[in-house]
Amino acid sequence: MSVKPKLRQALKTSCLKLLEKAVGKTVVDVSRITAEEIRRILIIRQHDDLKDLMLTTPVFRALRQRYPEAYIAVLAREDFAPVLLNNVYLDEVVSFDKTLSGLSFKKLINLVKLVRSHFDLVIVLNTVTHSFLSDLVASLTGAKYILGSEHLVLEGSKNNFFYNVIAPYSEINKHQTERNLDIVRHIEADTRDFSEDIYLTREEKNNAVAFLKKQKVSPQEFLLAIHISSDDGKNRWPVTKFVSLAKFFSQKYNAKIIASWEPNDRDLGQKFISGLPFKPIEVNHLDLRGYAAVIFFSNLMICNESAFMHLAAGVGIPVVALFGQTDPHQWKPVGKQIIAIRDADYKCSSISEKQVVKISEEIIGRYPKSSRLNFDDFDISDKVLENYLNT
C-alpha cells in the first residue's frame, strides 16, 4: 500500500472513531421492544441497485403484518423510488439523490422534514453494500431504535456503531430476500410470501393498452418481452442468440416482440433490430413504471439476469432468466413462474437457444395466455389513444 492510501485509511479510521464516540449507540435488548411503541418506521435502501430494491419489497409485507397500525416510509434512490409507488404496505416513498449532485433546495427541505419526522424505528437494509450515508441519515432522525445487520462493518470500524438494534448475520448461503428478512426477523417481523411487487394503477394500465393498440397489437396475439442487457457483461447472452429466439417465436407463435435494453447498450440494441426481418416494439423511451405496465400484458419475458428480470417478476408475468456467474439461488426472483437457466460452466454465452426454447415452451404450457389484454376492460378513449398516437 502506498503512502497516500495509508494516510487516507488512517484519517478515515480516526474520523470513524470520533463519530463512534459522538453518536455510537448502546445495543438494546430486543426483547424489550414492544409493538405498541413502534408507531412510525423508516426503511432506508437508497444505496443499492434496482434489483436490490425490488428484493426488499417482501420486507414491507413483513413489517405491515407485524405493525399493522404503524406509519411506514421508505427512503430510496431517486431514479428507482417510483417502482415503490402505490405499494399497499407503505404510507410514503421518499426519493433521494445519493450523489447529492442533484440535491435542490426543495429536495433538501424534504430531506430535513424526513429527518425530523420523529420515527420510532429506522431500518437500514445493508445486505449487499454498507452505506455510510444511509447510516448517517438513520442517526440524524434521532429514532429511538436503529436496526441493521452486524454484517458489512464500515471499513475502519470494529462494529456497526450507528445501530442499537443489531441483527445477527448467518454465513449460510441464502437468497437475498432471506437476507433482507433476516434483519427484520430480529424484531419478529416475517413473511413466507417472498414475491416481489409493483402496484400499477388503472391509469398506467390504460396507457399501456393504448400504447400496445398503437403498435397494432390485438388481444389474441402472443406478446414476448425480450431484454438484452445485463447488470454485468459477464452475465450477458449473445445478441445473435436473442435474434434467433425472437425469429423462432415470431414464426411459430406469430408473437409480437417487445424489445428493451439499457441506454449504454444502444449498439447491441441496433444489432438486435437489424438482425430481425420484422420491427419489434421498442419501449426504451418509457420510464420504469411505463415499461412495467406494458410488460404486464406480456405472455412471457426472456432476459439476462438483470434488474428488468425483477420488474417482470414484480408485475407477475412468467420469466425465463439467463444466468452466468451470478448465483440464481441467491438472486432469482422467488416464484414457480420464474425459471433460471445456468450452464455448467457458469458462462451465460454457453446456454443454447434449444435450452431456452425448451424451457420457454414448458412455461408457456404451464401458464397459458391470460386475458389481461382485453381492450374492453380498459379505458382507451379517443383522448387516451390520441396522446399515444402523438408520441
PAZA-641431 format. One record per atom (N, C-alpha, C): y, z, x; residue in three letters. Coordinates in steps of 0.1 Angstrom, whole numbers, plus 2048, in hexadecimal, padded with zeros to 3 digits. Example, Ala and Ser with C-alpha at 12.3 -4.5 7.8 and 13.67 -1.06 7.14 Angstrom:
BEGIN
7C784E884ala7D384E87Bala7DF84E884ala7EA847880ser7F5847889ser80084F881ser
This chain:
BEGIN
7F4800809met800800800met80C800809met8167F7806ser8227F680Eser82B80280Bser836803813val83F80E811val84680E804val84B8037FFlys8528027F2lys8498077E6lys83D8017E5pro8358067DApro8328157DBpro83081A7E7lys82E8297E9lys83A8317E4lys84682C7E8leu8528337E4leu8548337D4leu8518277CFarg8528257C0arg84882E7B9arg83C82F7BEgln8328387B8gln8368477B9gln83B84A7C5ala83F8587C7ala84B85C7BEala8548537BCleu85F8557B3leu85B8567A4leu85184D7A1lys84C84E793lys84585B790lys83D85F79Athr83586C799thr83F877797thr84987779Fser85388279Fser85A883791ser85E87778Ccys86587677Fcys85B87B774cys84F877775leu84587C76Bleu84388B76Bleu843891777lys84289F778lys84E8A6772lys85A8A1774leu8668A676Eleu8658A575Fleu86189A75Aleu85F89874Cleu8558A2746leu84A8A474Dglu8408AD748glu8468BB747glu84E8BF750lys8548CC74Flys85E8CD744lys8658C2741ala86F8C1737ala8698C0729ala8608B7727val85B8B4719val84C8B7718val8458BB722gly8378BD722gly8338C7717gly8298C4710lys8258CD704lys8188D5707lys8188E0700thr80B8E8701thr8028E36F6thr7F68E16FAval7EC8DC6F1val7E98E66E6val7E98E16DAval7E68EB6CFval7D78EA6CAval7D38F46C4asp7C68F46BEasp7C58EC6B2asp7BE8E16B2val7BF8D76A7val7BA8DD69Aval7B18E869Bser7AC8EE68Fser7B78F5687ser7C28F868Darg7CD8FF687arg7D68F567Farg7D58E8681ile7DD8DF67Aile7D88DD66Cile7E08DF662thr7DC8DE654thr7E18D164Ethr7DA8CC644ala7DE8BF63Eala7EB8C1636ala7ED8CD631glu7F98D0629glu8068CF631glu8058D263Fglu8128D2647glu8158C464Cglu80C8BA64Aile80E8AC64Eile8138A4643ile8218A3642arg82789C637arg82C88E63Barg83088D648arg83588064Darg82E87D65Aarg82987065Bile82186C666ile82785F66Cile82885E679leu82C85267Fleu82184D689leu81D841688ile81383B690ile81A83169Aile8188336A7ile81F82A6B0ile8158216B7ile8178146B5arg80F8096BBarg8177FD6BFarg8228006C6gln82C7F66CAgln8297EF6D7gln81E7F46DEhis81D7F16EChis8117E76EFhis80A7E36E5asp7FF7DA6E7asp8007CD6DFasp7F67C46E0asp7F67B76DAasp7F27B76CCasp7F37AB6C5leu7F17AA6B7leu7E27AE6B3leu7D97AA6BBlys7CB7AE6B8lys7C97BD6B8lys7D07C46C2asp7CF7D26C2asp7D57D96B6asp7E07D36B1leu7E77D86A5leu7DE7D6699leu7D77CA698met7CE7C868Dmet7C27D268Dmet7BE7D5699leu7B27DE69Aleu7B67EC697leu7C37EF695thr7C97FC691thr7C87FE682thr7C87F367Athr7C97F566Cthr7BF7FE665thr7B37FF66Apro7AA809664pro7AF818665pro7B781A670val7BC827672val7C682B666val7CD821661phe7D6824656phe7CE82964Aphe7C3822648arg7BA82663Carg7B583463Earg7B183764Aala7AB84564Dala7B684F64Bala7C284D650leu7CD85764Eleu7D1859640leu7D184E638arg7D484F62Aarg7CA857622arg7BD855626gln7B385D61Fgln7B486C623gln7B886E62Farg7B987C634arg7C688362Farg7D087B62Etyr7DD88062Atyr7E387861Etyr7DD879612pro7E1870607pro7EF871603pro7F687C605glu80487E600glu80E87C60Cglu809879618ala812879623ala81A86B623ala82686C629tyr82E86062Ctyr82985A63Atyr82484E63Aile81E848646ile82683C64Aile82B83D657ala83383165Cala82C82D669ala82F82066Cval82A81A679val835814681val83581668Eleu83E810697leu83680569Eleu83A7F869Dala8327ED6A3ala83C7E36A9ala8367DB6B2arg83E7D16B8arg8457C86AEarg8517C46B1glu8597BC6A7glu8527AF6A3glu84C7A86ADasp84679B6AAasp83979C6A2asp8337A86A2phe8267AA69Bphe8277B368Fphe8317BB68Eala8337C4683ala8317BE675ala8367B1673pro8357AB665pro8267AB65Fpro81C7AB668val80E7AA662val80B7B765Bval8127C265Eleu80F7CE657leu8177D064Aleu8207C7647leu8287C963Bleu81F7C962Eleu8227D1625asn81B7D2618asn80E7D9619asn80B7DE625asn7FE7E6627asn7FE7F261Dasn7F47F3615val7F47FD60Aval7F380B60Fval7EF80C61Ctyr7ED81A622tyr7FA81F629tyr80481662Aleu810819631leu81C81A628leu82682362Casp832824624asp83E81D62Basp83C81A638glu847814640glu84180D64Dglu847802650val8447FB65Cval8517F9664val8527FE670val85E7FD678val85B7F4684val8637EA685ser8617E1691ser8697E569Dser8647E26A8phe86A7E76B5phe8697DC6C0phe8747D96C6asp8737CF6D1asp8707D76DEasp8647D66E2lys8607DE6EElys8677DA6FBlys86C7CE6FBthr8737CA708thr8817D0708thr8867D46FCleu8947DA6FBleu89F7CF6FDleu89B7C3700ser8A57B8703ser8AB7B46F6ser8A47B56EBgly8A97B06DEgly8AD7BC6D5gly8B07C86DCleu8B37D46D4leu8C27D36D0leu8C57CF6C4ser8D27CE6BFser8D77DC6BAser8E47DD6B7phe8E97EA6B3phe8E27EE6A6phe8DF7E569Dlys8D97E8690lys8CA7EE693lys8C37E769Clys8B67EB69Flys8B67F96A6lys8C07FB6AFleu8C28086B5leu8C48136ABleu8CC8106A1ile8CF81A697ile8C281D68File8BA81368Casn8AE815685asn8A481D68Dasn8A481B69Aleu89B8226A3leu89F8316A3leu8AC8336A4val8B18416A4val8AE848696val8AF84168Blys8AB84667Elys89C84A67Elys894841684leu886844684leu88385068Cleu889851698val88785D6A1val88B86A69Aval895869691arg89A87568Aarg89587767Carg88987067Aser88487166Cser87B87D669ser87B886672his873893670his86589166Dhis85E88A676phe84F888675phe848895679phe83E898671asp8368A4675asp82B8A067Fasp82689467Eleu81C88F687leu81F88168Cleu81E87F699val82087269Fval81386F6A7val80E8636A4ile80185F6AAile8048536B3ile8008546C0val8028496CAval7F48446CCval7F18376C8leu7E48316CAleu7E382A6D7leu7E08326E1asn7E082C6EFasn7D182A6F3asn7CB8206ECthr7BD81D6EFthr7BB8126F9thr7C58096FAval7C47FD703val7CD7FF70Fval7D980270Dthr7E3805718thr7EA811714thr7F181771Ehis7F982371Bhis80782071Ehis80F821714ser81E81E715ser82682B716ser82D82C721phe837837723phe841837718phe84682B714leu85082A70Aleu84B82F6FCleu83E82C6F9ser8388326EDser8388416EDser8348466F8asp8348556FAasp84285B6F9asp84B8546FFleu8598596FEleu85F8596F0leu85C84E6E9val86184E6DBval85A8596D3val84D85B6D5ala8468666CEala84C8736D1ala8508756DDser8568826E1ser8648846DBser86B8796DAleu87987A6D5leu87987D6C6leu86E87A6BFthr86E87D6B1thr86F88C6AEthr86B8946B8gly86B8A36B6gly8608A76ADgly85689F6ABala84B8A26A1ala8438AF6A6ala83F8B769Dlys8378C36A1lys82B8BF6A8lys8248B46A4tyr8188B06AAtyr8188A26AFtyr8148A06BBile8138926C0ile8058906C5ile7FE8876BFleu7F08846C1leu7EE8786C9leu7E68796D4gly7E286D6DCgly7D58706E3gly7D08666E9ser7C38676F0ser7C586D6FEser7BB874703glu7BB879711glu7B986E71Bglu7B5862715his7B285671Ehis7BF850723his7BE84872Dleu7CA840733leu7D6849736leu7D485273Fval7DF85B743val7E985374Bval7F6855748leu80084E74Fleu7FF85075Eleu800844765glu7FF845774glu80984F77Aglu803858782gly80C862788gly80B86F781gly805870775ser80387C76Dser7F588176Eser7F388E76Blys7E689376Blys7E089375Clys7E9893752asn7E5893745asn7EF88C73Casn7EC88A72Fasn7F6884726asn7FF88F720asn809893728phe81089F725phe81A89E719phe81C891714phe82488F708phe81D8946FCphe8108956FCtyr8088986F0tyr8058A76F0tyr8058AD6E4asn8008BB6E3asn7F38BB6DAasn7EF8B06D5val7E28AE6CEval7DB8A36D5val7D18A66DDile7CB89C6E6ile7BC8996E2ile7BA88D6DEala7AD8896D9ala7A48866E5ala79788B6E5pro78E8886F0pro78A8796F1pro7878756FCtyr7838676FEtyr775866702tyr76D85D6FCser75F85B6FFser75D84F708ser755850712glu75284571Bglu74883C716glu74283F70Aile739836704ile740829700ile73981E702asn73E8116FEasn7408106EFasn74C80E6EBlys74F80E6DClys7588026D8lys7577FF6CBhis7607F56C6his76E7FB6C6his7787F26C8gln7867F76C8gln78B7FE6BCgln7857FA6B0thr7898016A4thr78480F6A5thr7788116ABglu77381F6ADglu77C8276B6glu7818206C0arg78A8266CAarg79782C6C3arg79C8236BAasn7A88276B3asn7A58336A9asn79A8326A2leu79683C699leu7938496A0leu78E8496ACasp78A8556B3asp79685E6B5asp7A28586B6ile7AE8606B8ile7B18686ABile7B18616A0val7B4868693val7A987068Eval79D86E693arg79187668Farg793884694arg79B88569Fhis79E8936A4his7A589B69Ahis7AC895691ile7B389D686ile7AC89B679ile79F897679glu79689666Eglu79A88A664glu7A088066Aala7A3874662ala799869666ala79286365Dasp78785A660asp785850654asp77E845657thr77A83C64Dthr76E834652thr766830649arg75A82764Earg75D81864Barg769816645asp76D808642asp77680364Easp7707FB657phe7767F7663phe77D7E9661phe77E7E4655ser7847D7653ser7937D7656ser7987CC65Cglu7A67CA65Fglu7AD7C4653glu7B97C8650asp7C07C3644asp7CD7BD646asp7D07B263File7DD7AD63Dile7DF7AB62Eile7EA7B1629tyr7EC7B161Btyr7F77A6618tyr7F279B612leu7FB79060Fleu801792601leu80D78E5FFthr81478F5F2thr8107835EAthr8137845DDarg8117785D4arg81A76D5D8arg8267705DCglu82F7655E0glu82A75E5ECglu8257665F6glu82075F602glu8147565FFglu80C75A5F6lys8017515F2lys8067455EAlys8107475E2asn81673C5DBasn81B7315E5asn8227365EFasn82872E5F9asn81D726601asn81272D604ala80772760Bala80071C603ala7FF71F5F6val7F97145EDval8027085ECval80F70B5EBala8197005EBala8186F75F8ala8176FE603phe8156F8610phe8096EF610phe7FD6F560Cleu7F16ED60Cleu7F16E1602leu7F86E35F7lys7F96D85EElys8016CD5F4lys80C6D15FBlys8146C7602lys80B6BF60Clys8016C6612gln7F86BF61Bgln7ED6B7614gln7EE6B6607lys7E46AF5FElys7D66B55FFlys7D66C2600val7C96CA5FFval7C66CD5F0val7BA6CA5ECser7B66CD5DEser7AD6D95DFser7AC6E05D3pro7A46ED5D3pro7956EA5D6pro7906DE5D4gln7826DB5D7gln77F6D95E6gln7896D75EEglu7876D35FCglu7846DF605glu77C6DC60Fphe7786E6619phe7836E7623phe7886F4625leu7926F662Fleu78D6FE63Bleu78E6F8646leu7896FE653leu79670165Cleu79870D65Fala7A3711668ala79D711676ala7A470B680ile7A070B68Eile7AC710696ile7AA71A69Ehis7B471F6A8his7AF71D6B6his7B67146BEile7B07106CBile7B57196D6ile7BF7226D4ser7C472A6DFser7BB7376E0ser7BD73E6EBser7B774B6EDser7C17546F4ser7BE7616F3asp7C776A6FAasp7C576A709asp7BA76570Dasp7B676471Casp7B075671Easp7B574F728gly7B074272Bgly7A174172Egly79C74D733lys78D74E736lys78574E729lys78B75171Easn784752711asn788746708asn78973A70Earg78D72E707arg782724706arg77F7206FAtrp7757156F8trp77D7086FBtrp7766FE701pro77D6F1705pro7826EA6F8pro78E6E46F9val7946DD6EEval78C6D26E9val7856CB6F3thr77C6C06EFthr7716C46E6thr76C6D06E7lys7626D56DElys7686D96D0lys7746DE6D0phe77B6E06C3phe77D6D36BCphe7806C86C3val7826BB6BEval7756B66B7val76A6B86BFser75C6B46B9ser7596BB6ADser75C6C86ADleu7596D16A1leu7616CC695leu76E6C9697ala7776C568Cala7726B8686ala76E6AF68Flys7686A268Alys75C6A4682lys7536AD686phe7466B067Fphe7496B5671phe7526BF670phe7546C5663phe75C6BB65Aphe7646B3660ser76B6A9658ser76269F652ser75869A65Agln74E690656gln74469664Cgln73E6A264Flys7346A7647lys7396AE63Alys7446B563Btyr7496BD630tyr7566B862Atyr75B6AC630asn7676A762Basn7726B262Casn7716B9637ala77A6C5639ala7886C163Dala7926C8638lys79F6C863Dlys7A06D2648lys7A66CE653ile7A76D765File7B56DD660ile7B66EB660ile7C26F2663ile7C26F5672ile7CC6F0679ala7CC6F1688ala7D76FA68Dala7D4703696ser7DF70B69Cser7DC70E6AAser7E77126B1trp7E67156BFtrp7F371D6C3trp7F27246CEglu7FE72C6D3glu8087226D9glu8157266D8pro82071E6DEpro81E7196ECpro8187216F4asn81671D702asn80A714704asn8037116F9asp7F77076F9asp7FA6FA6F2asp8076F66F2arg80B6EA6EBarg8036DE6F1arg8016DD6FEasp7FA6D2704asp7EC6D26FFasp7E66DD6FDleu7D86DE6F8leu7D86D96E9leu7E26DE6E2gly7E36DA6D4gly7E56CB6D2gly7ED6C46DBgln7EE6B66DAgln7E16AF6DEgln7DA6B56E8lys7CD6AF6EClys7C36B06E0lys7C46BB6D9phe7BB6BC6CDphe7BE6B26C2phe7CB6B06BFile7CF6A76B5ile7CC6996B9ile7CF6956C5ser7CC6876CAser7BE6846CAser7B568E6CAgly7A768B6CBgly7A16896BDgly7A968B6B2leu7A468A6A5leu7A767D69Fleu79E677696pro7A266B68Fpro7A966D682pro7AD679680phe7B567D674phe7BF687678phe7C968A66Flys7D3693672lys7D06A166Clys7CF6AB675pro7CC6B966Fpro7D96BF669pro7D76CA662ile7E26D165Cile7E76DB667ile7F36D866Cglu7F96E1676glu8016EC670glu7FF6F8675val80570466Fval80D70C67Aval810706685asn81670D690asn82571168Dasn82B70B683his83870E67Fhis83971A676his82E71F671leu82E72B668leu82E738670leu83574266Aasp83474F670asp82675566Easp824761673leu817767672leu812769664leu81B76E65Barg81777064Darg815763646arg81D759649gly81B74C643gly80E746647gly80B747654tyr7FE742659tyr7F2749652tyr7F3756651ala7E975E64Bala7E775A63Dala7F2757636ala7F1753628ala7EA745626ala7EC73C630val7E672F62Fval7D7730632val7D373763Cile7C5738640ile7BD741636ile7C474962Ephe7BE751623phe7B674761Aphe7BA73B619phe7B4731610phe7A9729617phe7A772C624ser79D72562Bser78E729628ser78572062Aasn777724628asn77172B635asn777727640leu77272C64Dleu77C72A658leu77C733661met78473266Dmet77B731679met77D728683ile77672868File78172969Aile77F7326A3cys78A7356ADcys78473B6B9cys78C73B6C4asn78A7436CFasn78C7526CCasn78775B6D4glu78A7696D3glu79976A6D5glu7A176F6CBser7AF76F6CCser7B57776C1ser7C27796C1ala7C87816B6ala7C777A6A9ala7C676C6A9phe7C576569Cphe7B7767696phe7AD76A69Emet7A076E698met7A277B690met7AB784694his7AD79068Chis7B678D680his7BF784681leu7C6780675leu7BD77B66Aleu7B477266Eala7AA76D665ala7A277865Eala79D781667ala79578C661ala79E794658ala7AB79665Bgly7B479D653gly7B6798645gly7B478B643val7B5785635val7A878362Fval79D787636gly790787630gly78877A630gly78B771638ile783764638ile778765643ile76E75D641pro76375D64Cpro768757659pro76475C664val769758671val75D75767Aval75D74C682val75474A68Dval75D74A69Aval75B7556A2ala7637576ADala75C7556BAala76274E6C3leu75B74A6D0leu7607536DBleu75775A6E1phe75A7646EBphe7567606F9phe75D764703gly75A762711gly75776F718gly760773721gln75F780728gln76178C71Fgln76A78B715thr76D79670Dthr76079A705thr75E7A7704asp7527AC6FDasp7547AC6EEasp74C7A46E7pro74E7A46D8pro74A7B26D2pro7417B96D8his73D7C66D3his7497D06D2his7537CD6DAgln75F7D56DAgln76B7CF6D2gln76B7C16D2trp7777BB6CDtrp7767B26C1trp76A7AF6BDlys7687A66B1lys76C7AE6A4lys7737A969Bpro7767B068Fpro7697B4688pro7697BF682val75D7C467Bval75B7BD66Eval74F7B966Bgly74D7B365Egly7417A965Fgly7397A8654lys72E79F654lys732790654lys73F78D650gln74478064Fgln74A77B65Cgln74A784666ile750781673ile74478067Dile742774682ile73777168Cile73D76E699ile7387756A3ala73C7726B1ala73176A6B8ala7357606C0ile72B7586C8ile72F75A6D7ile72675E6DFarg7287606EDarg71C75B6F5arg71F7536FFasp71474E707asp70F758711asp703756716ala6FD76071Fala70576172Cala70C757730asp71375773Dasp72275D73Basp72576172Etyr73276672Btyr73D75C72Dtyr73A74F72Dlys74474572Elys74673E721lys75273F71Bcys75473970Ecys75172A70Ecys75472371Aser75271571Aser74371171Aser73A71B71Cser72C71871Cser72671770Eser72E71C704ile72971C6F6ile72970D6F1ile71D7096ECser71C6FB6E8ser7216F96DAser7256EC6D7glu7296E86C9glu71E6EB6BFglu7116E96C4lys7066EB6BAlys7056F96B6lys7077026C0gln7077116BCgln7117146B2gln71D70F6B4val7287126ABval72670C69Dval7216FF69Dval71E6F9690val713701688val70970568Flys6FD70C689lys702719683lys70A72168Bile70F72E685ile71872B67Aile72172167Cser72B71F671ser72571B664ser71A712665glu71470E659glu70C71A652glu70772365Aglu70072E655glu70A73764Dglu716739653ile72074264Dile72673B640ile72772E641ile72B726635ile721728629ile71472762Dgly70A729623gly70A73861Dgly70E741625arg70E74F621arg71A752619arg72574B61Ctyr73274E615tyr737740610tyr73173B605pro73572E5FFpro74372E5FBpro7487225F9lys7567205F6lys75B7295EAlys7657305EDser76B7395E2ser7757315DAser77A7375CFser7837305C7ser7917355C9ser7947395D6arg7A173E5D9arg7AC7345D7arg7A97275DBleu7B371D5DAleu7B27165CCleu7B871D5C2asn7B87185B4asn7C77175B1asn7CC70B5B0phe7DA7095AEphe7DF70F5A1phe7D6710597asp7DA71658Aasp7DD72558Basp7D772B596asp7D973A597asp7E673D59Easp7EE7335A3phe7F97365ABphe80672F5A6phe8117355A9asp81E7305A5asp8227255AFasp81F7195ACile82470E5B5ile82D7055ACile83870C5A7ser84270559Fser8496FB5A7ser8506F25A0asp8586E85A7asp8616ED5B2asp8676F95AFlys8706FF5B9lys8687035C6lys85D7095C4val85570E5D0val8507025D7val84B6F85D0leu8466EC5D7leu8516E45DEleu85C6E45D7glu8686DC5DDglu86C6E25EBglu86B6F05ECasn86F6F75F8asn8656F2603asn8596F0600tyr84F6EC60Btyr84F6DD60Dtyr8536D5603leu8546C7605leu8606C460Eleu8696CD60Fasn8756CA617asn8756D1625asn8696D7628thr8686DD635thr8606D463Ethr
